[in-house]
Amino acid sequence: MTAEVRIDASRLQRLLGANGGPGARLLQRKAERVAALARVYSASHGSIPEGIIVGPTVDKSVKVISTNPHTILVHNGSRPHIIRPIPSRRPGGYLRFVQNGRVRYAKIVHHPGYRGDPFLTKALRDAG
């Protein structure tokens, strides 16, 4: 007894195609689930959840993107470092921040670093 499988290239392309085939729709739904979980997992990180979006399907792939510039530091963490004001953005040369409910000003801050919260990786893993 023999079995034969025949693959019609044009039908396969339609199935997997980026132009609305079932494969593309499945990929888009998966990306939406990842983005939704990433928004939930990053909820404690200020405005980061608002910037999590699903990009367009390109070459049979789709990206979940965070537009917030702080995402990489929150996701990957950072080593201890010094923070100084940028003269063009802070004319007086002071940093302004809130600590223990009080507004503070400083010329320099010694940041202790941050372990990181890989919320995008967790979302990808948990989206199934």
N, C-alpha and C positions, 0 to 999 in steps of 0.2 A: 504494500500500500504506500502511495506517495502523497505528499502534500505540496501544494504549490501556492506561493504568495506572489501576487503581481502588484507592483506599486505604480500607479499612474502619477507621473511627476506633476502634471498640472493640478490634479486633485489634491495631492500632498501639499503643493504650494498654497492652494486655497485654504486648506485646513490650518496650516501653520502661518500663513501670510500675515503681514502687519496691517493689511487693509481690511480688517473686520472679520476675518475667518474665526472659527470656533477656538482655535489655538490662541489667537490674539486676544479674544474676549476672556478666555481663561487666565491668560497672563495678566491682563488688566485688572481682573477681579482680585487676583492674588496680590498684586501691587497695592490695590486699595485696602486690603486687609492689613498688609504690613504697615502702610501709612497710618491707618486708624489705630493700630496697636502702638506704634511709635509715638503718636500724639498722646495717648493715655500714659505711656511709660515716661514721657518727658514732661508731664504736667507740672511737676514741682520745679521745673527749671525756667521760670519766667515766661518769656515770649517765644521760646523755641517751638512749642507745639503749633503755634499759628503759622509758622513758616514751613511746615512739613507738607510737601505736595507730591503728586505722582506726575512724572514727566510723560511725554508722548512715547508711544511704541515706535522704536527705530531699530531696524535690522533684527527683528524678532527678539528684542529685549526692551525692558522698560525700567526706568530708574525711580526710586523713591528719594526725593531730594529735600534737604533742609536748607532754607535760604538764610537762616540766622547765622551771622558770622561767628558766634560763640559756640556753635554746635560742636566743632572739632575739639575744643578744649573741654567741654562738658562730657562728650562721648569718650575721648581718649585720656582725659586727665592732663595734668601739667605738673612739672617739677616746681619746687620753690623758686620764686623769682621776684625781682624788684619791679614795681610799677611806678612810672614817673608821668607827670602830665605832658601832653603834647603841646608845645608852645602855641602852635597855630590854632588849636582847638580850645585851649584854656589860657586866655590872655594873662590872667593873674598868676599863672604857674602853680595852681593848687588843684588837688583832686578833691572831689566832694563825694561822700558816701554816707550811708546810714549804718550805725553800729549800736546794737542794744537800744534801738528806738530813737537814738539821737543822731542829728546831722553832724558829721565830722569833716574837717578839712585837713589836708596834709600835703606836704611837698613831695613826699616819697612814702610808699607802702611796701613792706616786706610781706609778700603773699606766701603763705605756707605751702602752697601747692594743693592739688586736688586729685584724689584717687581715680576719679572718672566714673561714669555711668554709661555703659555701652547699650543704651536703650534701642538704637537702631538694630544692632546685632540680636538683641533679645526679641525684638519685634519680628525679625526675619525668621528666627528659630521657632517662635510660638505661633506664627501664622499658619503653620502646617502645610 
